[in-house]
Amino acid sequence: MKVRNLMKMAVPKDLSYQADNSRRGYLFTMHIVVVNIAMTKERLINSGFYDLAAHISRKGGI
């Protein structure tokens, strides 16, 4: 499952398999380089997530 999702996000096949076959849990694998490459700030914003840093800088605070 993780392999397909990472490959949809333009991560190479070998790096996707490496992240998927890790024996570590999800908390460790979310900090590896492959996931950081796949989940950039621009992709998250385009997926509908909200950019809190931009909102704070526009409003001058929360």
Protein Blocks (a to p, Z undefined) as FASTA:
>chain_A
ZZmmmmmnopafklmmmmmmpcbdfklmmmpmklmmmmcfklmmmnopacfklmmmmnop
ZZ
